[in-house]
Amino acid sequence: MRHVARALALLAVGAVLALLGTGAAQAAGYRYWSFWEGSGKGWSYATQGPSLVRPDDGSVQGFRFAVSADSQDASKPRRAPDFEKVCAGTPAKDGSKRVAVVIDPGTAADAPDGETPPPLRTACARVAKDASSAEALAAVAKPLRYDASAMLCAISGYPATGCGEQVSQTGGGTDGGSEAPTSPTASATEAHGDDGGPSVGILVGIGAVLLLGIAAVAQARRRRG
């Protein structure tokens, strides 16, 4: 029984180490330009890409460069969506629409190695009535860079290289070339809860192993007594 208790204790330690390992894996994120839609309530993560969204006249569109794991923890633009302020100097014109654009290149902590993020800026794009958010951005922030899958990689040339690469949020280094996700993958949601922590299943499993180990030790002590 002593050997059984020892084995169960080792299993419990292994389960805890596995839990710590999943937490370390969750620290990985992606460096990319996220797309936001502004309103009087603030910023909302866009559910479609900028090439698919057709903003109305008076809309505010935001772009933020940062490292994040998914849409749930993505960094919002650091400027409130204020159409009247951004487009105050751009009068309305028949046959066109005005779209306020907020471009936030993020902080030095999110910048690729060797690059410095340019200052945050806003611009008022006057474009055709059927123009997309991507066309509004192109009107005020060229050059834009896209990858083969039409993912937005750079705005006004920033960053100079890379596109949605995976990085370590703790160390800041690049771990690989995976593209930035727009939502958590199925495997990630199975292993982790909605808040990024371990799932209920993992916690229950570890708790069960720990309880078995404690029970075995207690039984062994009773038999020795």
Stockholm file with secondary structure:
# STOCKHOLM 1.0

chainA/1-225         MRHVARALALLAVGAVLALLGTGAAQAAGYRYWSFWEGSGKGWSYATQGPSLVRPDDGSVQGFRFAVSADSQDASKPRRAPDFEKVCAGTPAKDGSKRVAVVIDPGTAADAPDGETPPPLRTACARVAKDASSAEALAAVAKPLRYDASAMLCAISGYPATGCGEQVSQTGGGTDGGSEAPTSPTASATEAHGDDGGPSVGILVGIGAVLLLGIAAVAQARRRRG
#=GR chainA/1-225 SS CHHHHHHHHHHHHHHHHHHHHHHHHHTEEEEEEEEEEEETTEEEECSSCTTTCCCCTTEEEEEEEEEESSTTSCCCCSSCCCHHHHTTTSCCCTTEEEEEEEEECCCGGGSCTTCCCCCCEEEEEEEETTCCHHHHHHHHSCCEEECTTCCEEEETTBSSSCSSCEEETTTCCEEECCCCCSSCCHHHHHHBCTTSSBCHHHHHHHHHHHHHHHHHHHHHHHHHC
#=GC SS_cons         CHHHHHHHHHHHHHHHHHHHHHHHHHTEEEEEEEEEEEETTEEEECSSCTTTCCCCTTEEEEEEEEEESSTTSCCCCSSCCCHHHHTTTSCCCTTEEEEEEEEECCCGGGSCTTCCCCCCEEEEEEEETTCCHHHHHHHHSCCEEECTTCCEEEETTBSSSCSSCEEETTTCCEEECCCCCSSCCHHHHHHBCTTSSBCHHHHHHHHHHHHHHHHHHHHHHHHHC
//
